[in-house]
Amino acid sequence: MNAQLSALQQQAQQLSESVTRPIPGSHKIHVQGSRPDLQVPMREITLTRTPTLFGGEENAPVTVYDTSGPYTDPAVAIDLSAGLPALRAAWVAERRDTEVLEGLSSAFGRSRETDARLDAVRFPARLQPRRARAGANVTQMHYARRGIITPEMEFVAIRENQRLDAIGDAALLKQHPGESFGASIPRIITPEFVRDEIARGRAVLPNNINHPESEPMIIGRNFLTKINANIGNSAVSSGIAEEVEKLVWAIRWGGDTVMDLSTGKHIHETREWIVRNSPVAIGTVPIYQALEKVDGRAEELNWAIFRDTLIEQAEQGVDYFTIHAGVLLRYVPLTAKRVTGIVSRGGSIMAKWCLAHHKENFLYTHFEDICEIMKAYDVSFSLGDGLR
């Protein structure tokens, strides 16, 4: 068992060496916010000198958004077996509206934790999960609507600006006229603007309190476009080391969020390795893992299994869940004459359950319960388009 554990950690160490090379022609910089522990990462690209033929002048470096985390910073020693530094741990703790749990709340999580057969694949470092105190709301939207600007909001404001205020050449700030489609984006993004957009429900800041390693990022119509990358193992391919490698390559080339869509072996353990080593928001489709727990038989799914899966993943640090709550029983017959049926995997799972039981989708009937669970950990919603 120890030999197997050492083999996995050795794989992780080899991976650490292969994906931590700096990106050529640029280097990592950090812009400090209003407090010393608010260091916003960016990438400064070095430009060559304009040739003499065209005027011959030096060109200032260009600062751009960077999603690669510490992996491209030569000053940081990466150890995938230890995970990334808990960047946001102090921010979460100082709000005093969460509590550290003595153990895992989900039955499945506890069973995995005590299964000695999993020692070889279990993430070595254990993070004590947090949850909102009784009656507390720990979401960024809740803070925003109370007029509170959190460190996470300030972080994304600085990040979105990409140091535009440092550009001295007016020509570089020129923007061609275009169609705004109703968007109202100020030239400089302020923390107050971020707070207001979140409070209005026009933006989301996916940051689970159990994912303190994450570098805050915002999604909304009045902010920069964000890109998601999907990874995940299957029953026939890939292991933990490969999935972590996919994560690191995805963020190196610009992934703002990563979804773990694993359906193979060791889903729980694979996700733990991914979350602990991810500087970007991690999303999942919880119904996928719930289906694996009933050996792929959709009709055997139920609210209790799904609820336990939500809590399990929330306490690991998953930042957003795709929930197919809109697949209602009365809509399923509308897809009967389609050539390809329902191509959404989550949607087809829930449609099969609805038809098997001739009952309404339990994700819909328990939607308020789902909200309460997600509110306790600050997990964001991604409502799945389940009838596509």
Beta strands, then each sheet from edge to edge (+ up, - down):
strand 1: 26-32
strand 2: 39-45
strand 3: 62-65
strand 4: 98-100
strand 5: 130-132
strand 6: 203-204
strand 7: 219-220
strand 8: 228-231
strand 9: 257-260
strand 10: 281-284
strand 11: 320-323
strand 12: 380-383
sheet 1: 1+ 2- 3+
sheet 2: 4+ 5-
sheet 3: 6+ 7-
sheet 4: 8+ 9+ 10+ 11+ 12+
end
